[in-house]
Amino acid sequence: MPLPIYSHPSLTVLIDDSDSFLKSVAFQLDPALASKCFADTSSALAWIGAHGEREPGRLAASHDTYPDSKERCNVAFDIDQIHRISFEPQRFMTPSVVVVDYSMPQMDGLELCEALRHLPCKKILFTGVADEKVAVDAFNRGLIDRYIKKSDDGALDKLEAEIVALQAEYFAARSDPLRDLLKLHNHSFLSDPAFSAVVRMVVEQHGIVEHYLYPNPAGILLYDARGRAQLMVVETEAGMNAHYEVGCDNDAPQSFLQAVHERCIVPYFREGDGMYARDFAKNWHRWTAPAQRCRGAQNYYWALFPLAPGELEQPAHPFSSFLSERESTL
């Protein structure tokens, strides 16, 4: 699966007419899979409708048609809006997956899924009543994404695994319409499977729970559960050559030029336009990190830079705080 342009923890909505069953499922799910329960379908529909993302959602490109043509147009996209999602305190309340029972008194599960068709949230039919014919028909009609019987061995383990998988699909689907457009903005690494594997490795090793495409320098903004931020700066051969040329034009020390030429470092000059300037001559080491190379469709050179509080225009509300706040209200 290609790397989503952004991903953050989101909410699983559990809908079942048995309140005790809902509490049992919510209790047994991984605490990191935050959930909200509804025993009433009307309340569930109203809440999801108020909190669910619509199309095109947070991120949208604008189209300017040429005056004398109905076919030719310019497409503009503000890349900055991607990482600014991390400044939204309510982002973790986005309902990405809905888990619904089939047999309920007000409306059955498939009627509820039909009512949610206009929203991009993924849907799991988790039931002990509906047979496989009903499930297959629901799949064919695009009403559900998964079907799990409550009576299956390890049903809750299956449910948890499918929630995780569908949350990933949710963010992938939000990213796909913009992926080709972003290739034109020095973000070709988004569609490279080799680099996607590197990012997933970094996410696992550093306990990252959310990431966002970052515009300048090109890279990925990473947060762990406590809201500690790192910027994964990504350079191509062309980008490294540009750093070398700017360094030469500004009489950079030979040690800097050699390190860039040999691809030993990734620069990130935060004070200025991101490129080398004469003011950095004595302490250029402060603004660089050892380069890691990813061999994909092309060579990518990347490094992680911890971001101190205040380096971003706004602080991010940490996922750990969100979980603590939810636990205190339950």
C-alpha positions in Angstrom: 0.0 0.0 0.0 1.4 3.5 -0.9 2.3 5.8 1.9 -0.6 8.0 2.9 0.2 11.7 2.7 -1.1 11.9 6.3 -2.2 9.6 9.0 -3.2 10.0 12.6 -5.1 8.0 15.3 -8.8 8.0 14.6 -12.0 6.8 16.1 -13.8 3.5 15.8 -17.6 3.7 16.2 -19.2 0.6 17.7 -23.0 0.3 17.1 -25.0 -2.5 18.7 -28.4 -2.6 20.5 -26.8 -4.5 23.4 -25.2 -2.0 25.8 -23.4 -4.7 27.7 -21.9 -6.2 24.5 -20.6 -2.7 23.5 -18.9 -2.2 26.8 -17.3 -5.6 26.6 -16.0 -5.1 23.1 -14.7 -1.6 23.9 -13.0 -2.8 27.0 -11.2 -5.7 25.2 -9.9 -3.6 22.3 -6.4 -2.2 22.3 -6.6 1.1 24.3 -4.8 2.8 21.4 -7.8 2.0 19.3 -10.1 4.7 20.7 -13.7 3.9 20.3 -17.2 5.5 20.8 -20.2 3.3 21.5 -23.9 3.7 20.5 -26.8 1.5 21.4 -29.2 3.8 19.5 -28.8 4.0 15.7 -30.4 7.5 15.4 -27.9 8.9 17.8 -25.1 7.1 16.0 -26.1 8.5 12.6 -26.4 12.0 14.0 -23.0 11.9 15.7 -21.1 10.3 12.7 -22.8 12.8 10.4 -21.5 15.7 12.5 -18.0 14.4 12.9 -17.3 12.4 9.7 -15.2 13.8 6.9 -17.0 14.4 3.6 -15.6 14.4 0.1 -13.2 15.9 -0.7 -12.6 16.4 3.1 -9.9 18.5 4.7 -7.7 18.5 1.6 -8.8 19.8 -1.8 -7.1 21.1 -4.9 -8.4 24.2 -6.7 -8.9 24.3 -10.5 -8.6 27.4 -12.6 -9.9 27.0 -16.1 -8.3 29.0 -18.9 -10.7 31.6 -20.3 -10.7 30.3 -23.9 -10.8 26.6 -23.1 -13.2 24.2 -21.4 -10.5 21.5 -21.2 -7.2 23.1 -20.1 -6.9 24.2 -16.5 -4.4 24.9 -13.8 -4.5 22.8 -10.7 -3.3 24.4 -7.4 -2.8 22.7 -4.1 -1.6 24.3 -0.8 0.7 21.6 0.5 1.0 23.4 3.9 -2.6 22.4 4.7 -1.5 18.8 5.1 0.8 19.2 8.2 -1.5 21.8 9.7 -4.0 19.0 10.3 -1.7 18.1 13.2 -2.7 21.4 14.9 -6.4 20.4 15.0 -7.2 19.3 18.5 -10.2 17.2 17.3 -8.4 15.2 14.6 -8.4 12.1 16.8 -12.2 12.2 16.9 -12.5 11.5 13.1 -14.6 8.4 12.7 -12.6 6.2 10.3 -14.2 2.8 11.0 -17.8 1.9 11.9 -18.5 -1.5 13.4 -22.2 -2.3 13.2 -24.5 -5.2 14.3 -27.0 -6.5 11.7 -30.1 -7.1 13.7 -31.2 -3.9 15.6 -34.7 -2.7 16.4 -34.7 0.8 14.8 -32.9 -0.2 11.6 -30.7 -3.1 10.6 -27.0 -2.7 10.1 -27.1 -2.5 6.3 -29.7 0.2 6.4 -27.4 2.1 8.7 -24.4 1.5 6.3 -26.6 2.8 3.4 -27.3 6.0 5.4 -23.5 6.4 5.8 -22.7 5.8 2.1 -21.9 9.5 1.5 -19.1 9.4 4.1 -15.6 7.8 3.5 -15.5 5.9 6.8 -14.9 2.1 6.5 -17.6 -0.3 7.7 -17.5 -3.7 9.3 -20.6 -5.9 9.8 -19.9 -7.6 13.1 -22.9 -9.8 13.8 -24.2 -13.2 14.9 -27.4 -13.1 12.8 -26.7 -12.2 9.2 -25.7 -15.0 6.9 -23.0 -15.0 4.3 -25.4 -14.3 1.4 -26.4 -11.1 3.1 -22.7 -10.2 3.6 -21.8 -10.9 0.0 -24.7 -8.8 -1.3 -23.6 -6.0 1.0 -20.0 -6.2 -0.4 -21.3 -6.2 -3.9 -23.4 -3.1 -3.2 -20.4 -1.4 -1.6 -22.1 -1.1 1.8 -19.5 -2.9 3.9 -15.8 -3.5 3.7 -15.5 -6.5 6.1 -17.8 -9.1 7.6 -17.0 -10.9 10.9 -19.2 -13.3 12.8 -19.4 -12.8 16.5 -19.4 -16.6 16.9 -16.0 -17.0 15.1 -13.0 -18.3 17.0 -10.9 -15.3 17.9 -13.6 -12.9 16.7 -12.4 -10.0 18.7 -8.8 -10.5 17.6 -10.0 -10.5 14.0 -12.1 -7.4 14.6 -9.1 -5.6 16.0 -6.9 -6.6 13.1 -9.5 -5.5 10.6 -9.9 -2.1 12.3 -6.2 -1.5 12.1 -6.2 -2.5 8.4 -9.2 -0.4 7.5 -7.9 2.7 9.3 -4.8 2.4 7.1 -7.0 2.1 4.0 -9.1 5.1 5.1 -6.0 7.4 5.1 -4.7 5.8 1.9 -8.0 6.6 0.2 -7.9 10.2 1.4 -4.4 10.5 -0.1 -4.9 8.9 -3.6 -6.6 11.8 -5.3 -3.7 14.1 -4.6 -0.8 11.6 -5.0 -0.1 12.3 -8.7 -0.3 16.1 -8.2 2.2 16.0 -5.3 4.7 14.2 -7.6 5.1 17.6 -9.3 6.2 19.2 -6.0 9.3 17.2 -5.1 7.4 14.5 -3.3 7.9 11.6 -5.7 9.0 9.5 -2.7 5.3 9.2 -1.7 4.7 6.7 -4.5 7.9 4.8 -4.2 7.4 1.4 -2.4 11.0 1.3 -1.3 10.7 4.6 0.5 7.3 3.7 2.0 9.1 0.7 3.6 11.7 3.0 5.1 9.0 5.3 6.6 7.2 2.3 8.1 10.5 1.1 9.6 11.1 4.6 11.2 7.5 4.7 12.5 7.9 1.4 14.2 11.4 2.1 15.6 10.5 5.5 17.0 7.0 4.9 18.2 5.4 7.2 15.7 1.6 7.5 15.8 1.0 10.2 13.2 2.7 11.6 10.2 2.1 14.3 7.7 3.7 15.3 4.4 5.8 18.4 4.9 6.4 21.0 2.2 9.8 22.8 2.8 12.1 21.1 3.1 10.4 18.2 1.4 9.8 15.5 4.0 7.5 14.0 6.6 6.5 15.4 9.9 6.4 12.7 12.6 4.9 12.7 16.1 5.0 10.1 18.8 2.1 9.6 21.2 3.5 12.3 23.6 3.5 14.9 20.8 7.3 15.0 20.3 8.0 16.0 16.8 10.7 15.0 14.3 11.1 16.1 10.7 12.2 13.4 8.2 14.0 15.5 5.6 14.1 13.8 2.2 16.5 14.8 -0.6 17.0 13.5 -4.1 20.2 13.6 -6.1 18.9 16.9 -7.6 18.3 18.3 -4.2 21.8 17.3 -2.9 23.3 18.9 -6.0 21.4 22.1 -5.3 22.8 22.2 -1.8 26.3 21.7 -3.2 25.9 24.5 -5.8 24.5 27.0 -3.3 27.3 26.1 -0.9 29.8 26.8 -3.6 28.2 30.1 -4.5 28.4 31.2 -0.8 32.0 30.1 -0.2 31.0 27.2 2.1 33.9 25.4 4.0 35.4 22.6 2.0 34.4 20.2 4.7 30.7 21.0 4.1 31.0 20.8 0.4 32.8 17.4 0.6 30.3 16.0 3.0 27.4 17.0 0.6 29.3 15.9 -2.5 29.9 12.4 -0.9 26.3 12.2 0.3 27.4 11.9 3.9 25.0 14.5 5.4 21.5 15.9 4.8 21.4 19.7 5.5 18.5 21.4 7.1 19.3 25.1 7.7 16.2 26.2 9.6 17.2 29.9 9.9 16.7 31.2 6.4 15.4 29.5 3.2 16.7 26.1 4.1 19.9 26.4 2.0 23.4 27.2 3.0 24.3 30.8 3.7 27.6 32.5 4.8 26.3 32.9 8.4 26.5 29.1 8.8 30.2 28.8 8.0 31.4 28.3 11.6 28.7 26.0 12.8 27.3 24.2 9.8 27.4 20.9 11.6 24.5 22.0 13.8 22.2 22.1 10.8 23.0 18.7 9.4 22.5 15.0 10.2 24.1 11.8 8.9 22.5 10.8 5.6 20.7 7.5 5.2 20.2 6.3 1.6 17.1 4.6 0.2 17.5 3.0 -3.2 14.2 3.2 -4.9 13.1 4.4 -8.3 15.8 6.9 -7.6 18.2 7.6 -4.7 16.7 9.3 -1.7 18.8 10.7 1.1 17.0 11.2 4.4 17.7 12.1 8.0 15.7 12.7 11.2 15.8 16.1 12.8 14.1 16.5 16.3 12.0 19.7 16.5 12.1 21.7 19.7 8.9 23.2 21.1 8.1 26.4 19.2 9.8 25.4 15.9 6.4 24.6 14.4 3.9 27.5 14.0 1.6 25.7 16.5 1.9 23.0 19.1 0.2 19.6 18.4 -2.2 18.2 20.9 -0.6 14.8 21.8 -2.5 11.5 21.3 -1.5 10.5 24.9 -3.4 13.6 26.3 -6.4 12.7 24.1 -6.5 9.2 25.5 -6.1 10.4 29.1 -8.9 13.0 28.6 -11.2 10.3 27.2 -10.5 7.9 30.0 -11.3 10.5 32.6 -14.7 11.2 31.0 -15.7 7.5 30.7 
